Amino acid sequence: MNIKERYHRKANSVGSFVLIYLMLGTVVIVSLLTIGLNPTLVISVVSAPIWIGIIFTAQAINKKVTKE
């Protein structure tokens, strides 16, 4: 496999991870705001475990989608 193919594969993987992460994050933010949670708490350190969970979920989905 040459450098161009490896670069393309890695760029595809990173790009799909970013898109999945942004979609999951948007869904979580909108759902938490819909149930009436304070917007400051949704983005702050209090919600850090939720964001860590989103990162792990996005990574798992990305691995299944890109079949690494």
C-alpha positions in Angstrom: 0.0 0.0 0.0 1.5 3.3 -1.0 1.5 6.6 0.9 -1.4 8.1 -1.0 -3.7 5.1 -0.1 -2.7 5.2 3.5 -3.3 8.9 3.7 -6.7 8.5 2.1 -7.7 5.7 4.5 -6.6 7.8 7.5 -8.3 10.9 6.3 -11.5 9.0 5.6 -11.4 7.5 9.2 -10.8 10.9 10.9 -13.4 12.6 8.8 -16.1 10.1 9.5 -15.2 10.2 13.3 -15.6 13.9 13.3 -19.0 13.8 11.6 -20.3 11.0 13.9 -19.0 12.9 17.0 -20.7 16.1 15.9 -24.0 14.4 15.2 -24.0 12.6 18.5 -23.0 15.7 20.3 -25.8 17.7 18.7 -28.4 15.1 19.6 -27.3 15.0 23.2 -27.3 18.8 23.5 -30.7 19.2 22.0 -32.2 16.3 24.0 -30.8 17.7 27.3 -32.0 21.2 26.5 -35.4 19.7 25.6 -35.9 18.1 29.0 -35.1 21.4 30.6 -31.5 21.1 31.8 -29.6 24.3 32.4 -27.6 25.1 29.2 -24.6 26.1 31.3 -24.5 22.6 32.9 -24.9 20.9 29.5 -21.6 22.3 28.1 -19.7 22.5 31.4 -17.5 20.2 33.4 -20.5 18.7 35.2 -21.4 16.9 31.9 -17.8 15.7 31.3 -18.7 12.0 31.8 -21.4 12.3 29.1 -18.9 13.8 26.6 -16.4 11.1 27.4 -19.2 8.5 26.7 -20.0 10.3 23.4 -16.3 10.1 22.3 -16.2 6.3 23.1 -19.5 5.7 21.3 -18.4 7.7 18.3 -15.2 5.8 18.1 -17.0 2.4 18.3 -19.4 3.5 15.6 -16.6 4.8 13.4 -14.7 1.5 13.7 -17.9 -0.4 12.5 -18.5 2.0 9.7 -14.9 2.2 8.4 -14.1 -1.4 9.1 -10.6 -0.7 10.4 
